[in-house]
Amino acid sequence: MPDENTKADALRLYISGAGSDGGAQTDHDAALGNYRSSTELGSLGITVTSPISDVDVDYASGHNGTGAGTLTASGSDELTWTPPGGSAGAGVTISNGETKILEGGGASSKTLRVSRTSATALTGAATVTLADVANNAVGFDNILSADATAGDDEYRAIFLKNGSVANMANLTIWIGTLGTQVTSDASQLGASGSGTIQTTGTLADWPLQGYAHVRDSGGTTREIVYYTSRTDTVLTVPTAGRGLLGTSAAAGAATDSIDAVPGIRIAQEDPSAQTTGYIQTIADEDSAPTGRTWNSGITAADGIAYGTLETGEILGLWLHRNTPAGAVADPAILHLIRASFDAA
């Protein structure tokens, strides 16, 4: 039976900005380094309709996706979870006072963390609606009109913690993509200045404006650009949208791969002590942390390869959000960060 802090629940994320490890700090805009807060970082908001009495839904993993799932009392002391658009997972026995992890059918990463608060027999089924969370430490705050006009760079820090009794080997962290990969086989950007990227594929599931990670046929980053608009086949890139997030403008090729990405990059920082330490604190959100090596990899192979995070250990992770001058207003810009590990 999946206990808390096991399997996918073993790696938990927290905001930074506390005065001591696990200290009280709930303001995501104040996640500017120092110690790990007790405030967990969640990517999905949870709304429960027709709840099962004496069962609290504590956390939903981001892999569930958005939409409505079902939490079912499959026995007087048993629960099952059906994630949005998925199938029911195995029943999990839960006793009064316990916290358990429920998995969707055939999807061990689509989890729900639940707690039981009485010994009364469990009955019924609850609708659990999941929605993307706005303005957390990964999503950042809203971009002001003045910042969109002039351009802006902001920073946040979070912590990863191995809460399990086992070590995590091959911990890797990377940027998640936001649409179907295409090639720039119809037209490419020049060596500098504004232009367009055109594909014979489809950009229909890409954000209407945002960032594109351009890589050559060997998978090496050519540049990251910002596009102000798209059709189903064409991205329009202004001069200010070239060579972003540590890259430089470069002429494209017909064999380049193009991925929709968030306008962020990441960097690790080891804490002063592996289980209870702190990382550097920046003066404000506009101040870059010092001494970091930034990573914009979009696959596990190109992301941050940390290695082994032992039981109880923590790791600091910095995020840099770029807003180019002349950015177009967007009511919801999604930032995705992926992580994987092996049980050691």
C-alpha positions in Angstrom: 0.0 0.0 0.0 1.5 3.4 -1.0 2.4 5.3 2.2 3.1 9.0 2.1 6.7 9.9 1.2 7.0 6.9 -1.0 7.1 6.4 -4.8 6.1 9.6 -6.6 5.4 11.4 -3.3 9.0 10.8 -2.1 10.2 14.0 -3.8 8.4 17.1 -2.5 8.8 20.8 -3.5 8.7 23.7 -1.1 9.1 27.5 -1.5 12.1 29.3 0.0 12.4 32.4 2.1 12.0 31.0 5.6 14.3 32.0 8.6 15.1 28.3 9.4 14.6 25.0 7.8 10.9 24.2 7.6 10.0 27.6 9.1 6.8 29.5 8.4 6.8 31.4 5.1 3.7 31.4 2.9 4.4 34.3 0.4 5.5 32.8 -2.9 6.7 36.3 -4.1 9.1 36.2 -1.1 10.7 32.9 -2.3 14.1 34.6 -2.8 16.4 32.1 -1.2 17.6 31.4 2.4 15.9 28.4 4.1 13.2 25.9 3.0 9.7 26.9 4.0 7.1 24.5 5.4 4.9 25.7 2.6 4.6 23.0 -0.1 4.6 24.0 -3.7 1.6 22.7 -5.6 1.0 23.0 -9.3 -2.7 22.1 -9.2 -5.4 23.7 -7.2 -8.0 21.3 -5.7 -11.8 21.7 -5.5 -13.7 18.8 -3.9 -17.5 18.4 -4.6 -19.6 16.0 -2.6 -16.6 15.1 -0.4 -16.3 11.8 1.4 -16.8 12.4 5.1 -13.6 12.5 7.2 -11.3 12.3 4.2 -9.1 15.3 3.3 -7.5 15.7 -0.1 -4.0 17.2 0.7 -2.1 17.2 -2.6 -2.5 16.3 -6.3 0.6 15.7 -8.4 1.0 17.8 -11.5 1.0 14.7 -13.8 -2.7 14.3 -13.1 -3.4 17.2 -15.5 -6.4 19.5 -15.2 -10.1 18.5 -15.2 -12.4 16.4 -13.0 -11.3 13.2 -11.3 -13.1 10.9 -8.9 -12.2 9.8 -5.4 -14.2 6.7 -4.5 -14.8 4.9 -1.2 -14.3 1.4 -2.7 -14.7 -0.2 0.8 -15.4 0.9 4.3 -11.6 1.4 4.8 -10.5 1.7 1.2 -10.2 4.5 -1.4 -9.5 4.6 -5.2 -8.5 7.5 -7.4 -9.5 8.0 -11.0 -7.5 11.0 -12.5 -9.0 13.3 -15.1 -9.5 11.4 -18.3 -8.0 8.2 -16.8 -9.0 5.0 -15.2 -9.3 3.9 -11.5 -6.2 2.7 -9.8 -5.9 0.0 -7.2 -7.8 0.4 -3.9 -5.7 1.5 -1.0 -6.6 0.7 2.6 -6.5 3.7 4.9 -7.1 3.8 8.7 -8.0 6.7 10.9 -5.1 9.1 11.3 -3.2 7.8 8.3 -2.1 9.6 5.1 -1.9 7.6 1.9 -1.0 8.0 -1.7 -3.6 6.9 -4.3 -2.5 6.2 -7.9 -4.5 6.3 -11.1 -4.9 3.2 -13.1 -1.6 2.4 -15.0 -0.2 5.8 -14.1 1.9 5.8 -10.9 2.8 9.5 -11.4 -0.9 10.6 -11.3 -1.3 10.6 -7.5 -3.5 12.0 -4.9 -2.4 12.4 -1.3 -5.3 11.9 1.2 -5.7 11.8 5.0 -8.4 10.2 7.0 -9.6 11.9 10.2 -12.0 9.4 11.8 -12.8 5.7 12.0 -16.3 6.1 10.6 -16.9 3.8 7.6 -16.0 5.4 4.3 -18.8 5.8 1.7 -19.6 7.6 -1.5 -17.6 9.2 -4.2 -16.2 12.8 -4.5 -15.5 14.8 -7.6 -12.0 16.3 -7.4 -11.5 19.1 -9.9 -7.9 20.1 -10.6 -6.9 23.4 -12.1 -3.5 25.0 -12.8 -2.2 27.3 -10.0 -1.4 30.9 -10.9 1.2 33.1 -9.3 3.1 30.5 -7.2 6.9 30.5 -7.0 7.2 28.7 -10.3 4.5 30.7 -12.1 5.8 34.1 -10.7 3.7 37.2 -10.3 1.7 39.0 -12.9 3.8 41.0 -15.4 3.2 44.7 -15.2 2.6 46.7 -18.4 5.7 48.7 -17.8 7.8 45.6 -17.5 6.3 44.1 -20.6 7.1 47.3 -22.5 10.7 47.6 -21.3 11.5 44.0 -20.7 12.2 42.4 -17.4 14.1 39.6 -15.6 12.9 38.1 -12.3 14.1 35.3 -10.0 12.6 32.8 -7.5 14.0 29.9 -5.5 12.4 26.6 -4.4 13.6 23.5 -2.6 13.4 19.8 -3.5 13.4 17.4 -0.6 13.7 13.6 -0.4 11.3 12.7 2.3 11.6 9.0 1.8 13.6 6.4 3.7 15.5 5.5 0.5 18.0 7.4 -1.6 17.1 8.9 -5.0 19.6 8.1 -7.7 19.9 9.8 -11.1 17.8 12.9 -10.0 17.3 15.0 -13.1 15.4 18.3 -13.5 14.5 19.9 -16.8 12.0 22.3 -18.5 8.8 20.9 -19.7 7.5 21.7 -23.3 4.1 23.2 -24.1 3.3 21.8 -27.6 4.0 19.4 -30.3 7.6 19.5 -31.6 8.0 20.6 -35.3 10.8 21.3 -37.7 11.5 24.6 -39.4 11.5 23.0 -42.8 9.5 25.7 -44.6 11.5 28.8 -43.5 13.9 29.9 -40.8 15.2 33.0 -39.0 18.2 34.8 -40.3 21.4 35.5 -38.3 19.9 38.5 -36.6 16.8 40.7 -36.6 13.1 39.9 -36.8 11.7 37.2 -39.0 9.5 34.1 -39.1 9.8 30.4 -38.5 7.6 28.3 -40.7 6.8 24.6 -40.6 5.0 22.1 -42.7 3.8 20.6 -39.5 1.2 22.1 -37.2 1.5 24.6 -34.3 -2.2 24.3 -33.4 -1.5 23.2 -29.8 1.2 25.9 -29.1 0.4 29.0 -27.0 -0.7 31.9 -29.1 2.4 33.8 -28.1 5.4 32.6 -26.1 8.9 31.0 -26.4 10.4 28.6 -28.8 13.5 26.5 -28.2 15.4 26.0 -31.5 17.8 23.1 -31.7 19.9 21.8 -34.6 19.5 18.3 -36.0 22.0 17.0 -33.5 19.9 18.3 -30.5 22.2 21.2 -29.7 20.5 24.5 -28.7 20.7 27.1 -31.5 18.7 29.8 -29.7 15.6 30.5 -27.6 13.3 33.0 -29.2 10.1 34.8 -28.2 7.2 35.0 -30.8 4.5 37.6 -30.6 1.9 35.6 -32.6 1.4 32.4 -34.5 -0.7 30.8 -37.1 -1.0 27.0 -37.4 2.3 27.0 -39.3 4.1 30.3 -38.8 5.8 32.0 -35.7 6.4 35.7 -35.9 9.6 36.7 -34.0 10.5 40.4 -33.3 14.1 41.6 -33.0 13.7 41.9 -29.2 12.7 38.2 -29.2 16.0 36.9 -30.5 18.7 35.1 -28.4 17.0 34.9 -25.0 17.7 33.1 -21.8 21.5 33.0 -22.2 21.5 32.1 -26.0 22.6 34.2 -29.0 20.8 34.9 -32.3 21.8 32.5 -35.0 20.7 31.6 -38.5 18.3 28.6 -38.6 18.3 25.6 -40.8 15.5 23.5 -42.4 16.4 20.5 -40.2 16.1 22.4 -36.9 13.6 21.1 -34.3 11.4 23.7 -32.7 9.7 23.2 -29.2 7.2 25.5 -27.4 8.7 26.2 -24.0 8.1 28.5 -20.9 10.3 31.6 -20.8 12.3 30.3 -17.9 15.6 28.5 -17.1 16.8 26.8 -14.0 19.9 26.5 -11.8 20.8 24.3 -8.8 22.4 25.5 -5.5 23.5 23.1 -2.9 22.5 24.2 0.6 25.0 25.0 3.4 24.0 21.7 5.1 22.5 18.8 3.2 19.4 18.3 5.3 18.7 21.6 7.0 20.9 24.2 5.3 20.2 27.5 3.4 21.1 28.9 0.0 22.0 32.5 -0.8 19.3 35.2 -0.4 18.8 37.8 -3.2 17.9 41.4 -2.3 14.8 41.4 -4.5 13.2 39.6 -7.3 15.1 41.6 -9.9 18.5 40.6 -8.5 20.1 37.5 -10.0 21.7 34.9 -7.7 25.4 34.7 -8.0 27.6 31.9 -9.1 24.9 29.8 -10.8 25.1 27.7 -14.0 21.8 28.1 -15.8 20.1 25.3 -17.7 17.4 25.4 -20.3 17.4 21.7 -21.3 14.0 20.3 -22.4 14.8 16.6 -22.0 16.1 14.6 -19.1 19.3 14.1 -21.1 19.9 17.8 -21.3 18.6 19.0 -17.9 20.3 19.3 -14.6 21.8 15.9 -13.7 22.1 16.1 -10.0 23.0 12.5 -9.2 21.9 11.1 -5.8 19.7 13.0 -3.3 20.0 10.9 -0.1 17.1 10.4 2.3 16.3 13.6 4.2 18.4 15.8 1.9 17.3 19.0 0.2 18.4 20.8 -2.9 17.9 24.5 -3.9 16.6 25.3 -7.3 16.6 28.8 -8.8 14.3 30.0 -11.6 14.9 32.9 -13.9 11.9 34.3 -15.9 12.6 36.5 -18.9 10.1 39.0 -20.3 11.4 40.5 -23.6 10.7 44.2 -24.5 7.4 44.5 -26.2 5.9 41.2 -24.8 2.3 40.6 -25.7 -0.3 40.3 -22.9 -1.3 36.8 -22.0 -3.8 35.9 -19.3 -2.1 32.6 -18.4 1.5 31.6 -19.2 2.3 28.1 -18.1 5.7 27.2 -16.6 6.5 23.5 -16.5 9.4 21.8 -14.6 9.9 18.1 -14.8 11.9 15.8 -12.5 12.7 12.1 -12.5 14.7 9.8 -10.2 15.4 6.1 -9.6 15.0 4.4 -6.2 18.6 3.8 -5.0 
